[in-house]
């Protein structure tokens, strides 16, 4: 008997994959696996009901904690891709690994997903699965299926595909973000209707402040109450979402090169990312902050690609971890006008001296205001030199190097 494990959501794509894996790929048995990364309960009900109607053996794996931890790791790397905090992207390797584990336990020789050949998820799933000996199958892509064909096929076969989750948009929801795409939203000039949002209210005039505590770059408490990662994210999605925080409407460049219109909601992610960056601003040195942008950008790119287990990421993590040793303290965030803005920060590791920076002090320790005079004289020296050479070329007159006012230039 041959068995194949299918990443199963109960939606149209994965539902038609069940009979197709038998008919077109010759498997005797299909098992469905749904991985919990914080989808709403309704999605599990839909998957459960559809599986039952199909007579599909259905496994549900809880990976919420592992996923939440990865989300908080991504905060330490200020991870976003074109403004999107990577909810879908970071979830994929977690889901893929959980399905692979079930597939191996259940003696499967094949493993399948319902992704199309246009998106990122096919790449992210397969990057994990192709490390194994299982046959990797992508029926929708390989058989060139369209939604229309799938609907007809489902009707013909009497498959249970009563579009449960409502709307014509394609939605992907987990703890970290909710993504909405497709249908009219594919027109970049179309203004999204209110109905696409489920996590965020429209911004109002109301405001609220909360204090987030970080330890070594990880958020651990809100207003003095400690939360574990899953609860922290869920709590902040609720609080910040009420103020309309964390909406993104962007043209996203997918890995294949396609540009797609994407809408996202991610209140907790926006809140935590803003707070974390504000705390880094207080404790990291200028050169650490500057260099870390490069590290963060690379981390984000690997996250977007679903390659978070690449050796490069381990190396980047080394840098991130080293810098995060001092990212301990608190940040006050104000929700206002749909924004989550840092309005105060505090840390015992602040690389900041009010005494030195203040307008009100003349001399601190051995440093006096007039010590800056020499620096000011040199600042922009090369530019002064280079500009004076070209200016003189233009005007064809004597070169004057006015750094010290002497006008001497040895080259002329
Ligand atoms: N474009 C995003 C990504 O690749 C999210 C896509 C989510 N899928 C969806 N059906 N809404 O990470």
Boltz pocket constraint, residues with backbone or C-beta under 6 A from the ligand:
constraints:
  - pocket:
      binder: B
      contacts: [[A, 86], [A, 88], [A, 89], [A, 120], [A, 121], [A, 170], [A, 171], [A, 172], [A, 179], [A, 180], [A, 181], [A, 252], [A, 262], [A, 304]]
      max_distance: 6.0
